[in-house]
Amino acid sequence: MATMAELLRQEQKNELLKDITWLPECVASAIRNNGRYIIICAPHISEVKKDWALPEKYDYSVCEWARQQGFNVTHKYNSYGVKQIVITL
C-alpha cells in the first residue's frame, strides 16, 4: 500500500504532465542554446505562463522531473527577490 507522501508525489507528477506538457521541449532547447533553463516559480504567480513562470505549487514537480531526467536543479532569486528554478546539465 502506498504512503500518503507517495500518493501526493504521484498526484503532483500527474498534474505536472497535464498542465505543462511543453516543459521537456523548452528545457532541451534552452540548454542547447544557453546551457541552462530558468523559470520563475513563485507564490505571486497565479497561472501557468508558458516558458516564463509557474505558480509555486509546481516547484516540487518540476524539480523532481528534472532530476529524474538527469539534470542538476538549483534555485536562485532574481534582482527583485523572485524565486527561479535553474536546470542545467
Secondary structure, DSSP 4 states (H G I P E B T S, - for coil): ---HHHHHHHHHHHHHHHH-TTHHHHHHHHHHHHSEEEEEEETT--S-BTTTEEEGGGHHHHHHHHHHTT-EEEEEE-TTS-EEEEEE-
